[in-house]
């Protein structure tokens, strides 16, 4: 499986108790996780093997306003950030490095916050 340029690629849920959330999603839906420390767990792709993760659970004090955080994928992160600005959106965080690549967050003209990530 590969990532699609500018396709919805990853959904991140903010949870208040990471262990409890992992137990819930495992028991309710059979999800499995990649642990990245005490504050984050990646949701494994149900296709298994080397398939990219489909989302993550991020520890936080409360769920993020507006619900889950949607991430798009980009083959050229800097060009995507510029395209957001040119289209009337606002880059509100980044680009910055994170384990697995780089990403930035933006708001659309209605105020919805999304992110875009790239492997480089």
C-alpha positions in Angstrom: 0.0 0.0 0.0 1.2 3.5 -0.8 0.2 6.9 0.3 -1.8 9.1 -2.1 -0.7 12.7 -2.6 -3.2 15.0 -0.8 -5.4 12.1 0.1 -6.8 11.6 3.6 -4.2 9.4 5.1 -4.3 9.3 8.9 -6.8 10.1 11.6 -5.6 11.0 15.1 -7.8 10.8 18.2 -7.0 12.6 21.4 -7.6 10.4 24.4 -7.4 11.1 28.1 -6.1 7.6 29.1 -4.0 5.9 26.5 -4.0 2.4 28.0 -7.8 2.5 28.5 -8.3 3.7 25.0 -6.1 1.0 23.5 -8.0 -1.6 25.5 -11.3 -0.2 24.3 -10.4 -0.2 20.6 -8.8 -3.6 20.8 -11.8 -5.2 22.5 -14.5 -3.3 20.5 -12.9 -3.5 17.0 -9.9 -5.7 17.1 -7.4 -2.8 16.5 -3.8 -3.3 17.3 -1.2 -0.6 18.0 2.5 0.5 17.6 3.6 2.1 20.9 5.7 5.2 20.6 6.1 5.9 24.3 3.6 6.9 27.1 1.9 9.6 25.1 1.2 8.1 21.6 0.2 4.8 19.9 -0.1 4.3 16.2 -3.1 2.4 14.9 -1.9 -0.5 12.8 -3.4 -1.0 9.3 -5.8 -3.9 9.2 -4.0 -5.1 6.0 -1.1 -6.0 8.3 2.5 -6.4 7.2 4.3 -3.3 6.1 1.1 -1.4 5.3 1.2 2.2 6.7 -0.6 3.0 9.9 -4.1 4.4 9.5 -4.2 6.7 12.6 -3.1 7.2 16.1 -4.1 7.8 19.7 -2.5 10.9 21.3 -2.7 11.4 25.0 -4.2 14.8 26.0 -6.2 16.5 28.7 -9.4 16.5 26.7 -10.4 15.6 23.1 -9.4 18.2 20.6 -12.1 20.7 19.7 -13.8 19.6 16.5 -13.1 15.9 17.0 -10.5 13.7 15.4 -7.5 15.3 13.7 -7.3 14.5 10.0 -3.9 14.2 8.3 -3.4 14.4 4.5 -0.2 13.0 2.8 2.0 15.0 0.6 4.9 14.1 -1.7 6.2 17.7 -1.4 5.4 19.2 2.0 6.8 22.7 1.3 4.8 23.0 -1.9 1.6 21.8 -0.1 2.1 24.5 2.6 2.5 27.1 -0.1 -0.6 25.8 -1.8 -2.6 26.1 1.4 -1.5 29.7 1.8 -2.2 30.6 -1.8 -5.7 29.1 -1.5 -6.6 31.2 1.5 -5.7 28.9 4.3 -3.3 29.6 7.2 -0.4 27.4 8.2 -0.7 27.5 12.0 2.1 25.1 13.0 5.2 23.9 11.2 6.4 22.5 9.1 8.3 20.5 11.8 10.1 17.1 12.1 8.4 14.2 13.8 9.2 10.5 14.0 8.6 9.3 10.4 9.0 12.6 8.5 7.7 16.2 8.7 4.3 17.8 9.0 2.4 21.0 9.3 -1.0 22.0 10.6 -3.3 24.5 8.8 -6.8 26.0 9.1 -9.1 26.3 6.1 -11.2 29.4 5.5 -13.9 28.0 7.8 -11.5 27.4 10.7 -11.2 23.6 10.4 -7.7 22.5 11.5 -6.1 19.7 9.5 -2.5 18.5 9.0 -0.3 17.4 6.1 2.6 15.1 6.5 5.4 13.8 4.4 8.1 11.2 4.8 10.7 13.9 4.0 
